[in-house]
Amino acid sequence: MRHDAKLAIRADLMQRIDALAAQGGHLSVPRIHDEVDQIRYTARAFHFDALERLADTLESALSVNGHGPVVLSYLDLMRETLARDIEPAAMPLAHIAAASAPAQLRA
């Protein structure tokens, strides 16, 4: 039962990340902060530590850089981390660099 609950939470988090990514540049920075903060809070509560750290880093990046391609890059990393349930430190450095590139460069 506990495993089923974690799968449901993982699916909910994935939907939140996808919804945020789908809205792209149409959200204000404060709204993105709120959405990412909710993701971070849920990730912390259910011990998705890698996702929590990425959400925290995205919030910090938003504070410094505002709105831009960095948001979609972090959302991609968050989605991949959640899907694989791995630690970012375990990801190859080249993969992180590629995922951090602006979306138009990755296409």
Secondary structure, DSSP 8 states (H G I E B T S, - for coil): -HHHHHHHHHHHHHHHHHHHHHHGGGS-HHHHHHHHHHHHHHHHHTT-HHHHHHHHHHHHHHHHH-SSHHHHHHHHHHHHHHHHT--GGGS-HHHHHHHHS-HHHH-
